[in-house]
């Protein structure tokens, strides 16, 4: 399920998103029933999406959670489209905006990536909000500002910095999506991972007895990598094997991306060495 942001009335949506900055924190004029406001509705929407997923989100569901009718909400939030925008920007406020760069940009961006990974696992519905049309709220810009402050002065051309940031955002988002899908698979399907893999592995052996001969490179890799991955999973705690594998792939992939950024920082197009990327 993909939800596109910014589908509601543009002026009303932007007014709601930026209302604190424009009005100095004053709430919108209250509707006919006291005790209800935009922030309360948004918080209830986040709770519904966190607990039941994006598919369960509706104005009716939010109203029920608040003990109100859906119609009572429209005085404050005109439709589900604006609500999704507000929810998305609201939860982004959880992300830190300050990182210590005294040890260099790499530890700081690693901490940022870890925080963003954890954020997506807390709010997996955020991953269903497409980035094709961003929300353009204050907390979305604060998130970008945070990363630009970490990477903006490391020695890359501005366009390269912009594209490195895009790579980092999409990498963290993509790997978090893999982890959340692994986490959701068993409860959504009613079949535990171990049972699913055991059944299909046996059938693969039955129907493809020549698997090793047909895919020798893959078979050779898996014969050694699988054992190491299982050992890591056992040491990883309560997470499922597949979720732990996603976490390790995230860790390794992030390291390789940052290695590439370090190489780009050290060497310009003429091969001239820059200052070390580890230097603040």
Sine and cosine of phi, psi and omega as CSV:
sin_phi,cos_phi,sin_psi,cos_psi,sin_omega,cos_omega
0.00,0.00,0.85,-0.52,0.04,-1.00
-0.92,-0.40,0.75,-0.66,0.04,-1.00
-0.91,-0.42,0.81,-0.59,0.04,-1.00
-1.00,-0.03,0.78,-0.62,0.01,-1.00
-0.97,0.26,0.23,-0.97,0.11,-0.99
0.92,0.38,0.55,0.83,0.00,-1.00
-1.00,-0.07,-0.20,0.98,-0.01,-1.00
-0.99,0.11,-0.15,-0.99,0.05,-1.00
-0.87,0.49,0.85,-0.53,-0.14,-0.99
-0.88,0.48,-0.74,0.68,-0.04,-1.00
-0.90,0.43,-0.69,0.72,-0.02,-1.00
-0.92,0.38,-0.65,0.76,-0.02,-1.00
-0.90,0.44,-0.72,0.69,-0.01,-1.00
-0.92,0.39,-0.58,0.81,0.04,-1.00
-0.89,0.46,-0.66,0.75,0.02,-1.00
-0.93,0.36,-0.67,0.74,-0.02,-1.00
-0.89,0.46,-0.65,0.76,-0.12,-0.99
-0.97,-0.24,0.29,0.96,-0.13,-0.99
-0.87,0.49,-0.60,0.80,-0.02,-1.00
-0.92,0.40,-0.67,0.74,-0.03,-1.00
-0.93,0.38,-0.60,0.80,-0.06,-1.00
-0.98,0.22,-0.63,0.77,-0.14,-0.99
-0.97,-0.22,0.08,1.00,-0.02,-1.00
0.95,0.31,0.40,0.92,0.07,-1.00
0.99,-0.15,-0.08,1.00,0.00,-1.00
-0.94,0.35,0.64,-0.77,0.02,-1.00
-0.97,0.25,0.32,-0.95,0.10,-0.99
-0.92,0.39,0.34,-0.94,0.00,-1.00
-0.83,0.56,0.77,-0.64,-0.06,-1.00
-0.91,0.42,0.45,-0.89,0.03,-1.00
-1.00,0.07,-0.27,-0.96,-0.11,-0.99
-0.94,0.35,-0.39,0.92,-0.02,-1.00
-0.94,-0.35,0.83,-0.55,0.00,-1.00
-0.94,0.35,0.30,-0.95,0.05,-1.00
1.00,0.08,0.11,0.99,0.01,-1.00
-0.79,-0.62,0.72,-0.69,0.04,-1.00
-0.49,-0.87,0.06,-1.00,-0.07,-1.00
-0.86,0.51,-0.73,0.68,-0.06,-1.00
-0.88,0.47,-0.63,0.78,0.02,-1.00
-0.90,0.43,-0.67,0.74,0.01,-1.00
-0.91,0.41,-0.68,0.73,0.00,-1.00
-0.90,0.44,-0.68,0.73,0.02,-1.00
-0.87,0.49,-0.63,0.77,0.03,-1.00
-0.92,0.38,-0.62,0.79,0.05,-1.00
-0.89,0.46,-0.67,0.74,0.05,-1.00
-0.88,0.48,-0.67,0.74,-0.01,-1.00
-0.89,0.45,-0.66,0.75,0.03,-1.00
-0.89,0.46,-0.73,0.68,-0.04,-1.00
-0.92,0.39,-0.63,0.77,0.03,-1.00
-0.89,0.46,-0.67,0.74,-0.11,-0.99
-1.00,0.10,-0.56,0.83,-0.15,-0.99
-0.85,-0.53,-0.14,0.99,0.00,-1.00
1.00,-0.06,0.27,-0.96,-0.04,-1.00
-0.90,0.44,-0.53,0.85,-0.03,-1.00
-0.89,0.46,-0.43,0.90,-0.03,-1.00
-1.00,0.05,-0.13,0.99,-0.08,-1.00
-0.97,0.25,0.80,-0.60,0.11,-0.99
-0.40,-0.92,0.30,-0.96,0.05,-1.00
-0.90,0.44,-0.56,0.83,0.03,-1.00
-0.91,0.42,-0.70,0.72,-0.01,-1.00
-0.90,0.45,-0.64,0.76,0.02,-1.00
-0.92,0.39,-0.68,0.73,0.03,-1.00
-0.87,0.49,-0.67,0.74,0.03,-1.00
-0.87,0.50,-0.67,0.74,0.01,-1.00
-0.88,0.47,-0.54,0.84,-0.02,-1.00
-1.00,-0.04,-0.01,1.00,-0.04,-1.00
0.96,0.29,0.46,0.89,0.00,-1.00
-0.79,-0.61,0.22,-0.98,0.12,-0.99
-0.99,0.13,0.33,-0.94,0.06,-1.00
-0.86,0.50,-0.61,0.79,-0.03,-1.00
-0.87,0.48,-0.52,0.86,-0.02,-1.00
-0.92,0.39,-0.38,0.92,-0.05,-1.00
-0.99,0.15,-0.43,0.90,-0.15,-0.99
-0.92,0.39,-0.33,0.94,0.09,-1.00
-0.89,0.46,-0.49,0.87,-0.10,-1.00
-0.97,-0.24,-0.68,0.73,-0.01,-1.00
-0.79,-0.61,0.90,-0.43,-0.19,-0.98
-0.92,0.38,-0.42,0.91,-0.01,-1.00
-0.26,-0.96,0.11,-0.99,0.04,-1.00
-0.88,0.48,-0.54,0.84,-0.02,-1.00
-0.86,0.51,-0.76,0.65,0.05,-1.00
-0.91,0.42,-0.57,0.82,0.01,-1.00
-0.89,0.46,-0.70,0.72,0.02,-1.00
-0.87,0.49,-0.69,0.72,0.03,-1.00
-0.85,0.53,-0.73,0.69,-0.03,-1.00
-0.92,0.40,-0.65,0.76,0.04,-1.00
-0.89,0.46,-0.72,0.69,-0.02,-1.00
-0.86,0.51,-0.74,0.67,-0.02,-1.00
-0.94,0.34,-0.55,0.84,0.00,-1.00
-0.87,0.49,-0.76,0.65,-0.08,-1.00
-0.95,0.32,-0.42,0.91,0.06,-1.00
-0.89,0.46,-0.37,0.93,0.03,-1.00
-0.91,0.42,-0.27,0.96,0.03,-1.00
-0.94,0.33,-0.41,0.91,-0.09,-1.00
-0.96,0.28,0.66,-0.75,0.06,-1.00
-0.88,0.48,0.50,-0.87,0.04,-1.00
-0.90,-0.43,-0.03,1.00,0.01,-1.00
-0.79,-0.61,0.76,-0.65,0.06,-1.00
-0.74,-0.67,0.61,-0.79,-0.01,-1.00
-0.97,0.24,0.88,-0.47,0.02,-1.00
-0.96,-0.27,0.24,0.97,-0.04,-1.00
-0.89,0.45,-0.45,0.89,0.03,-1.00
-1.00,-0.09,0.10,0.99,-0.01,-1.00
0.92,-0.40,0.18,-0.98,-0.05,-1.00
-0.96,0.29,-0.50,0.87,-0.12,-0.99
-0.92,0.39,-0.74,0.67,0.07,-1.00
-0.87,0.50,-0.58,0.81,-0.01,-1.00
-0.92,0.40,-0.71,0.71,-0.04,-1.00
-0.95,0.31,-0.47,0.88,0.09,-1.00
-0.92,0.40,-0.69,0.72,0.06,-1.00
-0.88,0.47,-0.66,0.75,0.04,-1.00
-0.87,0.49,-0.71,0.71,-0.01,-1.00
-0.90,0.45,-0.67,0.75,0.03,-1.00
-0.89,0.45,-0.67,0.74,0.02,-1.00
-0.90,0.43,-0.63,0.77,-0.03,-1.00
-0.94,0.34,-0.64,0.77,0.09,-1.00
-0.84,0.55,-0.77,0.63,-0.01,-1.00
-0.89,0.46,-0.62,0.79,0.03,-1.00
-0.86,0.51,-0.72,0.69,-0.01,-1.00
-0.91,0.41,-0.57,0.82,0.04,-1.00
-0.95,0.32,-0.47,0.88,0.09,-1.00
-0.96,0.29,-0.56,0.83,-0.07,-1.00
-0.78,-0.62,0.93,0.36,-0.09,-1.00
-0.88,0.48,-0.39,0.92,0.02,-1.00
-0.90,0.44,-0.42,0.91,0.03,-1.00
-0.86,0.51,-0.53,0.85,-0.02,-1.00
-0.93,0.37,-0.25,0.97,0.03,-1.00
-1.00,0.00,-0.12,0.99,0.06,-1.00
-1.00,0.05,0.93,-0.36,-0.09,-1.00
-0.87,0.50,0.59,-0.81,0.08,-1.00
-1.00,-0.04,0.04,1.00,0.01,-1.00
-0.88,0.47,-0.58,0.82,0.07,-1.00
-0.77,-0.64,1.00,-0.09,-0.11,-0.99
-0.91,0.42,0.34,-0.94,-0.04,-1.00
-0.93,0.36,-0.56,0.83,0.01,-1.00
0.91,0.41,0.58,0.82,0.06,-1.00
-1.00,-0.09,0.18,-0.98,-0.07,-1.00
-0.88,0.47,-0.59,0.81,-0.03,-1.00
-0.97,0.23,-0.46,0.89,0.12,-0.99
-0.91,0.40,-0.66,0.75,0.04,-1.00
-0.94,0.34,-0.56,0.83,0.05,-1.00
-0.90,0.44,-0.62,0.79,0.05,-1.00
-0.88,0.47,-0.70,0.71,0.04,-1.00
-0.91,0.42,-0.69,0.72,0.00,-1.00
-0.84,0.54,-0.63,0.77,0.00,-1.00
-0.86,0.51,-0.73,0.68,-0.05,-1.00
-0.95,0.31,-0.61,0.79,0.03,-1.00
-0.89,0.46,-0.62,0.78,0.02,-1.00
-0.90,0.43,-0.54,0.84,0.01,-1.00
-0.96,0.27,-0.67,0.74,-0.16,-0.99
-0.97,-0.23,-0.23,0.97,-0.14,-0.99
-0.90,0.43,-0.43,0.90,-0.06,-1.00
-0.93,-0.37,0.39,0.92,-0.10,-0.99
-1.00,0.04,-0.11,0.99,0.08,-1.00
0.92,-0.39,0.07,1.00,0.05,-1.00
-1.00,-0.04,0.42,-0.91,0.11,-0.99
-0.88,0.48,0.54,-0.84,-0.04,-1.00
-0.80,0.60,-0.65,0.76,0.00,-1.00
-0.91,0.41,-0.60,0.80,0.05,-1.00
-0.92,0.40,-0.64,0.77,0.05,-1.00
-0.86,0.51,-0.71,0.71,0.00,-1.00
-0.85,0.52,-0.66,0.75,-0.05,-1.00
-0.98,0.21,-0.53,0.85,0.11,-0.99
-0.89,0.46,-0.67,0.74,0.04,-1.00
-0.88,0.48,-0.66,0.75,0.04,-1.00
-0.88,0.48,-0.68,0.73,0.02,-1.00
-0.88,0.48,-0.72,0.69,-0.03,-1.00
-0.89,0.45,-0.71,0.70,0.00,-1.00
-0.87,0.49,-0.73,0.69,-0.06,-1.00
-0.95,0.30,-0.54,0.84,0.04,-1.00
-0.91,0.41,-0.77,0.64,-0.01,-1.00
-0.88,0.47,-0.70,0.72,0.00,-1.00
-0.88,0.47,-0.72,0.70,-0.04,-1.00
-0.91,0.42,-0.69,0.72,-0.01,-1.00
-0.94,0.34,-0.57,0.82,0.07,-1.00
-0.91,0.42,-0.59,0.81,0.05,-1.00
-0.89,0.46,-0.67,0.74,0.04,-1.00
-0.86,0.50,-0.72,0.70,-0.02,-1.00
-0.90,0.44,-0.68,0.73,-0.02,-1.00
-0.92,0.39,-0.58,0.81,0.04,-1.00
-0.92,0.39,-0.63,0.78,0.09,-1.00
-0.89,0.46,-0.63,0.77,-0.02,-1.00
-0.93,0.38,-0.54,0.84,-0.07,-1.00
-1.00,0.03,-0.31,0.95,-0.16,-0.99
-0.86,0.51,-0.77,0.64,-0.06,-1.00
-0.90,0.44,-0.78,0.63,0.00,-1.00
-0.91,0.41,-0.53,0.85,-0.02,-1.00
-0.96,0.27,-0.58,0.82,-0.07,-1.00
-0.99,-0.16,-0.31,0.95,-0.05,-1.00
0.98,0.19,0.14,0.99,-0.02,-1.00
-0.86,-0.51,0.88,-0.48,0.03,-1.00
-0.89,0.46,0.47,-0.88,0.00,-1.00
-0.82,0.57,-0.70,0.71,-0.07,-1.00
-0.87,0.49,-0.67,0.74,0.01,-1.00
-0.92,0.40,-0.69,0.73,-0.01,-1.00
-0.87,0.49,-0.74,0.67,-0.03,-1.00
-0.93,0.37,-0.63,0.78,-0.02,-1.00
-0.88,0.47,-0.70,0.72,-0.02,-1.00
-0.90,0.43,-0.73,0.68,-0.08,-1.00
-0.97,0.24,-0.50,0.87,0.08,-1.00
-0.90,0.44,-0.66,0.75,0.03,-1.00
-0.90,0.43,-0.65,0.76,0.01,-1.00
-0.94,0.34,-0.57,0.82,0.04,-1.00
-0.89,0.45,-0.66,0.75,0.05,-1.00
-0.90,0.44,-0.61,0.79,-0.01,-1.00
-0.93,0.36,-0.72,0.70,-0.12,-0.99
-1.00,-0.01,-0.27,0.96,0.04,-1.00
-0.75,-0.66,0.91,0.42,-0.03,-1.00
-0.89,0.46,-0.36,0.93,0.01,-1.00
-0.99,-0.12,0.39,0.92,-0.07,-1.00
-0.81,0.59,-0.72,0.69,-0.06,-1.00
-0.89,0.45,-0.62,0.79,0.01,-1.00
-0.95,0.32,-0.55,0.84,-0.02,-1.00
-0.98,0.22,-0.54,0.84,-0.05,-1.00
-0.78,-0.63,0.90,0.43,-0.14,-0.99
-0.91,0.41,-0.63,0.78,-0.02,-1.00
-0.91,0.42,-0.69,0.72,0.02,-1.00
-0.90,0.44,-0.69,0.72,-0.02,-1.00
-0.89,0.45,-0.65,0.76,0.01,-1.00
-0.91,0.41,-0.66,0.75,0.02,-1.00
-0.89,0.45,-0.75,0.66,-0.07,-1.00
-0.92,0.40,-0.49,0.87,-0.04,-1.00
-0.89,0.46,-0.48,0.87,0.02,-1.00
-0.97,-0.25,-0.62,0.78,-0.06,-1.00
-0.93,0.36,-0.58,0.82,-0.05,-1.00
-0.89,0.46,-0.66,0.75,0.00,-1.00
-0.90,0.44,-0.69,0.72,0.02,-1.00
-0.90,0.44,-0.63,0.78,0.00,-1.00
-0.92,0.40,-0.64,0.77,0.03,-1.00
-0.90,0.44,-0.62,0.79,0.04,-1.00
-0.90,0.44,-0.69,0.73,0.05,-1.00
-0.89,0.46,-0.65,0.76,-0.03,-1.00
-0.90,0.44,-0.64,0.77,0.01,-1.00
-0.89,0.45,-0.54,0.84,0.01,-1.00
-1.00,0.10,-0.13,0.99,-0.12,-0.99
-1.00,0.07,-0.05,1.00,0.06,-1.00
1.00,-0.04,-0.63,-0.78,-0.19,-0.98
-0.98,0.19,-0.28,0.96,-0.05,-1.00
-0.89,0.46,0.55,-0.84,0.06,-1.00
-0.90,0.44,0.31,-0.95,0.01,-1.00
-0.84,0.55,-0.71,0.70,-0.06,-1.00
-0.94,0.35,-0.60,0.80,0.06,-1.00
-0.92,0.40,-0.66,0.75,0.05,-1.00
-0.89,0.45,-0.62,0.78,0.04,-1.00
-0.89,0.46,-0.65,0.76,0.05,-1.00
-0.89,0.45,-0.63,0.77,0.01,-1.00
-0.90,0.43,-0.65,0.76,0.01,-1.00
-0.94,0.34,-0.61,0.79,0.06,-1.00
-0.90,0.45,-0.62,0.79,0.08,-1.00
-0.87,0.49,-0.72,0.69,-0.03,-1.00
-0.89,0.46,-0.73,0.68,-0.02,-1.00
-0.92,0.38,-0.71,0.71,-0.02,-1.00
-0.89,0.46,-0.67,0.75,0.04,-1.00
-0.88,0.48,-0.68,0.74,0.01,-1.00
-0.87,0.49,-0.66,0.75,0.00,-1.00
-0.92,0.39,-0.64,0.77,0.06,-1.00
-0.88,0.48,-0.71,0.70,-0.03,-1.00
-0.94,0.35,-0.52,0.86,0.13,-0.99
-0.86,0.51,-0.67,0.74,0.02,-1.00
-0.91,0.42,-0.64,0.77,0.04,-1.00
-0.90,0.43,-0.67,0.74,0.04,-1.00
-0.86,0.51,-0.67,0.74,0.02,-1.00
-0.90,0.44,-0.64,0.77,0.02,-1.00
-0.92,0.39,-0.59,0.81,0.02,-1.00
-0.93,0.38,-0.64,0.77,-0.05,-1.00
-0.95,0.31,-0.48,0.88,-0.14,-0.99
-0.79,-0.62,0.82,-0.57,0.06,-1.00
-1.00,-0.01,-0.12,-0.99,-0.10,-1.00
-0.90,0.44,-0.36,0.93,0.03,-1.00
-1.00,-0.07,0.03,1.00,-0.03,-1.00
0.99,0.11,0.19,0.98,0.00,-1.00
-0.98,0.22,0.72,-0.70,-0.01,-1.00
-0.97,0.26,0.70,-0.71,0.14,-0.99
-0.99,-0.15,-0.01,-1.00,0.10,-1.00
-0.90,0.44,0.47,-0.88,0.02,-1.00
-0.84,0.54,0.64,-0.77,0.01,-1.00
-0.91,0.41,-0.35,0.94,0.01,-1.00
-0.99,0.17,-0.09,1.00,-0.01,-1.00
-1.00,0.05,0.81,-0.58,-0.02,-1.00
-0.92,0.38,0.00,0.00,0.00,0.00
